[in-house]
Amino acid sequence: MKKLLPIFILILLYNKANAQTQADSTIKHSPLKTLSYENYNALLNGDDIYGMSLAAELNHYPSPEKVLKYKKEMNLGPGQITKISAIAKELHRKKLEMGSVIIANEKTIDSLFRTNRLDNGSLIFYSNRYGLYQGELRNAILQACFATRYLLSQQQVDKYEALHKGN
């Protein structure tokens, strides 16, 4: 029995290591090493991965995309749906644009470090651009929430918040 215990332990460790290797091979990697696969794809898909709408949404200025999910429950009129859809469409376009610009800037920063072509001026320039792009994206998101809010009645905002809290 004492001789079988070490063999049994080795078999268990081998199986665990083998399972870990198989799991690691299924993990998707980002084309850009400074961004996770999830963040990279979120930027390409126009997802708000930074919670940039929270300042508006927590203060009763709902996101146009989320309002459209509840258009029937909120009893939105055709004119409201048309205007909010236009806001949502433009916001999505801007998110896609800024996502690709943020990725391109991140690639440049990575390349500067990787190729050792970095200097203080370049680092300041590209770092500040990164902040500028995120600020532009946040402004677009908050402007869309602001515009959406003024297309809704107070009752519709209250209904939205009640529906949104449930999800």
SULZI-V224402 format. One record per residue. PHI is phi as a letter, one per 40 degrees, with the letter a starting at -180 (999 if undefined). Layout:
phi-><PHI & PHI>
This chain:
phi-><999 & c & c & c & d & c & c & c & c & c & c & c & c & c & c & c & c & c & c & c & c & c & c & c & c & c & c & c & b & c & c & b & c & c & b & c & d & c & c & d & c & c & c & c & c & g & c & c & c & b & g & c & c & d & d & c & c & c & b & g & b & c & c & c & c & c & c & c & c & b & d & c & c & c & f & c & c & d & c & c & c & c & c & c & c & c & c & c & c & c & c & c & d & c & c & c & c & c & c & c & c & c & c & c & c & c & c & c & c & c & c & c & c & c & c & f & b & c & b & d & c & c & c & c & d & c & c & c & c & d & c & c & c & c & c & c & c & c & d & c & c & c & c & c & c & c & c & c & d & c & c & b & c & c & c & c & c & c & c & d & c & c & c & c & c & c & b>
